[in-house]
Amino acid sequence: MNSVDNSPPEPGPEPVLRVRGLDVRFRTRSGDLSVVRDVDLEVGRGEVVALLGESGSGKSVTARAIMGLLEDTATATADELWLAGRDLTALDERGRRELRGTEISLVMQDALSALNPVLSVDDQLGELFRVRRGLSRSAARAKAVELLGLVGIPAPRQRIRDHPHQFSGGMRQRILIAMAIALEPKVLIADEPTTALDVTVQAQILDLLDRLRDQLGMGILLITHDLGVVLEVADRLAVMYAGRVVEAGAADPVLDRPAHPYTQALLRSMPQAAGQGSPLIAIPGSPPNPARTPSGCAFHPRCPVRLPLCREVRPEPAEPGPGRIAACHRSRELITGTMISEEPVHGGV
């Protein structure tokens, strides 16, 4: 039997973003629909925290709630929402807008639609310095050229006047990152920044983010469904399922010994985990519709180690080990490797 490391966790970097009890609801014709429930997150200075989960788990909604960019039909509430010592829940829309770009920025996943196709990079990137810093057009252009060089755009002085369609997908993603870091925010939220990019360009973007966090001391909240991305750069991770964080902790211990069967299933579905020539172990079923979330543990219809209790009682977050949080009735068994009984899953949801 493997023993649990009971040594106290090393203290992490000073939190620059702290979220406690975040809930997001959308108004629908059938009534309010809860899509994010009681989410806790922390991002330290110079730290990369990955928010991991399948599509539809609530990751992007969580990011937009933190940014204050939800649709009019959505309502977000939180027990705590602190950014660099500021209480975001006490700010109105104007106050939140002043912090976007200067204290916190968002990198969208679709660079082509996020950039204005009729404006040059000079116009779009330089506008940040003209409007927010009061620089002249020539001074703003010089800053924009400097940023393009920082994110690895070749010949930035020549390319600054080009339009988005004249760049490759990877280069457009770099331009979005340049816009996000232009005013040197303390927190960068990167929402699937490597989506639709080939593996070589993905690696380049991840290397860029890792380098920028070192150079600028930013905290990065990296939203992804790709465990390969997490393995590359994350210091800590939080795993979301059906709108809740079901496991969180330092990346290496969590990935080495998951304390939630959903995290375990994500790892088993990776090609590297399956081994060369072996079939992938897919997670049966599909994530639940937010309007029809199962009773008890939302993952129980897909869980290979569920108990009758899992159908009835929703597990609350607990600490199965030092510095670890998991919302599973069997988390301690999973983390210690003492699982003694299973109820097989037959089919999906």
N, C-alpha and C positions, 0 to 999 in steps of 0.2 A: 504493500500500500504506500502510495506517495504521500509524504507529509506536506502540510501547508506551511509556508514561510510566515511565521508570526512576528517577524521583526517589523518595527514601525516603518511606514513609508517615508522616504526622504521628502523634506518639504519642497513643494513646487515653487515656480516663480510667482511673483506678486500678481494676483488676478487683476487684469485690466478690464475684463468683462465678466460680470456675474449675473446669472439668471436663476431665479428661484420661483417655482410654482407657475410657470407660464402656461396659460390656457388660451386657445384660439377657437372661436365659434363662428360659423357662417350662417347667415339668415337664409332660409329656403322657404319655399311654399308650404313645406310640411312642418316647419318649425326650425328651431336652432339645431345646427349640426356641429358637434364637437369633433375637431380634427387634430388638435394638439392638446394633450392633457398633462398637467403637472410636470412640465419639463424643467429640469435643473441642468445648468451648464456653467462651466468656468473656463476662461482662456487667460493664460498668464502672458506676461511680456516676453516676447521672443519665443513663444511656444506655438506648436501646431497641434490643434485639437481636431480630430476627424469626427464628423457626424455621419454615421454609417447606417445604411438601411436600403431596402428595396424601394423602387418607385412607388409613390403613394403613401409612404410611411410618415410624412409630415415634415421632412427635412427642410424643404424650400419654404414652406409656410412658416416654420420656426425662424428662419433667417429673415424673412420679410417682416415678421412681427418685431424682431429685434431692431430692424432698420426703421420701423414705422412706415412701411410701404404696403400695407395690406389694402385690399379693395374696400370700397365703402360698405359692402355687405358683410364684412368681417369685423369681429370685436376681439381684441386681445386684452387680457388682464394678467398681472403678475404680482406675486408677493414682493419680489425684488427684481429690479432691472437697472443695474449699475454699470456705467461706462466711465472708466478713468476717474472714479470718485464722484460722478454726477448721477443723480437719481433721475433716470429717463421717465419714470412714471409721473414725475412732477412737472414735466415740460409739456407745453402745448406744441402744435404742429410747427409753428415758426421756430421754436427752440430746438426741436428735433431736426429741422431742416438745416439749421446752422451747424449742427454737428456732423452732418453727412459730408463726407469728403475730408473734413479736417480731423475728426476723431474716429470715424468709422466709415468704411467703404465696402461696396459690394461689387464683385466681379460676376457678371451674368454668364450663363453657360452657352448662349447662342450669340457669338460675336458679330455675325453678319447682320442680325436683326437689331442688336443693341447699338450699333454704330449708324449714324446718319449717312445714307448712301450719297447724298448730294453735296455734302460738305467735306472739305479736305481734312486730313489728320491735323494739320496746323490749326484750322478753325475750331475743331472739336477739342483738341488737347489744350490749345492756347487759351480758349475761353475760360478754362478753370482759373488761370492765373490773372486774366484780365478782370473777371467778375469778382473772384474771391480774394485776390491779392492786390488788385488795383494797378497791375503792371501795364506798361505800354505794349503795343502790338509787337514791336521788335524785341522787347525784353521777354514777353510771353513766348515768342517763337524760340528764343534762345533756350528757355527753360524746357520747352517741348522737345527740342532737339536733344538736349541733355538726357531727358527721360527716355526717349527712343533708344539712345545709346545704352542706357542703363538696363533696359529690358532685352537688349540683344538684337535690335533692328539694324541690319547692315546699312551703311551709308545714310545715316539719319538726316543729314543736311539736305540731301537730294530727295529723300523719300517723304519729307515732312509735308510737301505740297500734294502728295498723291491722295487718291480717294480710297475708301475701304475695299472696293472691288478689285483694286490693283494689288492687293496683298493676298497671300495664301491664308488658309484657315488658322494655321499656327501663328502667323505674324499678326493677324487680326486679334487673336487672343492675347498676344503680347501687348498690343495697343490698348486693349481694355484694361489690362493689368497696369500699364503706365498711367492711364487715366485714374485708376483707383488709388494709386500710391502718390499721385502728383502733389497732394497737400500734406503728405506724410502723416496719415492716420495712425492711431495707436492700435486699431483692430481692422483686419482685412477679412471679409467673409467671401470665400471663393466657392461659388455654387456650381458644382460639376465643371470645373475649368478645363478638363481634358476630354469632355464629351465630343464624339465625332472626329477626334483627331487620331492619326495613326500612332502606333506605339512609340516610334522614334520621337515624334513631336510631343507626345504625352510626357515622355521622359525629360525632354527639354523644358517643358512648362513647369514640371515638378521641381527640377533643378533650379529654375529661375525663382520660384516661390521660396525654396529653401534658402537660396542665396540672399534674397531680399529681406527675409525675416532676420537673418544674421546682420546684414548691413544696416537695416533701419530699426531693428529691435521691435518689430510689429508682432502682435499676437495674431495668429491666423486660425479662423474657423473654416475648415475644409469640408465641404459637403460633398459626399460621394456615395455611390453604391458599389464601388470597385475596391475590393479588398487589396488588390495589388497596389493601388495608390496609397492605401493606408500603410501597408508594409514599407513603402518607400520613405515616407516623410513624417508620419504622425508620432508625436510624443505621447499623447493620450487619445483615447477615443470614447465616444458615446454611441451606443447602438440603439436605433429607434425601430419600433414596430408598432403599427396601428396607432400612431400619435403619441406614444410614450417612450421614454428612455428605459430600456429593459436591462442594459448593462453598461457600466462605465468604469474606467480605470486607466492606469498606465498601459500603453499599447502592448509592450512585450509580454507582461504577465497575462493580460486578457487573451491575447492571441495564442499564447502557449498553453493556457488552461482556462478555456471559457467557463463562466459560471452561469450561463444561460443557454438552453438548447438551441435558441435561434442563432446566437453567435456561432455555436458549434456547427450548426447546419450550413451557415454561410461559408465557414472555413472548408467544410467537406465538399462544397460545390465548386471550389476553385480548381482549375486544371492542374495546378502544381500539387494540390493535395491528393488528387486522384492518382497521380503517378502516370508515367508514360505507358500508353497502350491500355489504360484502365478506363472504364466508363465513368462519366461524371455522376456524382451522387446528387441528384436534383432534390430540392425541397418540395414535397408533395403539396398539391393545392395552390391557392393564391392568397395574397394578403386580403384581409376582410374589407368589405365596403364600409366606410365610416358610418353610414346610416344603419348598418346591421352588424355591429361589432359583437362577437360572441360574448356570452356571459363568462364570468370567471376570468381566467387568463386568455387574452385574445389569441395567443399562439396555440392554444391547446388542440384545435382541430388538426394541426399540422405537426404536432410534437410527438417524437418517438418515445419519450419517457414520461408521458403525462400520467397522472393519477386521477381517480375519481374526484378528488378535492379540486383539481385544476379546472374542472367544468363549472364549479359553483363559486369558488372564492378567488377573487383577484389578488394576486400576490403583491404586497407592498415592497418598495425598495428596502433592501437590508444589506448588511456588510458581511459577506461570506469569508472575507479575508482582508488584511490590512490594505487600505486605499482602494478597495473594490466595492462596487455597488451592483447589485443584481436584483431583479424583480422576478423571482422564481421560487416555487416551494421546494425545489430540489437543488438550489444553487450550491449549498454546502457539500452535498453528495457529489455534484459535478466537479467542483474545484478540488476535492480531496480524492476523487476517483473511487468512491465507495458506493456507486450505484448498484443496487441489488435487485431491482425489479423494474420492468418496463411494460408499458401497454402499447403494443404495436399500432401504428397508424395504418388504416386501410382506406386508401383513397384520399380525397382532399376535403375542402370545407363543405 
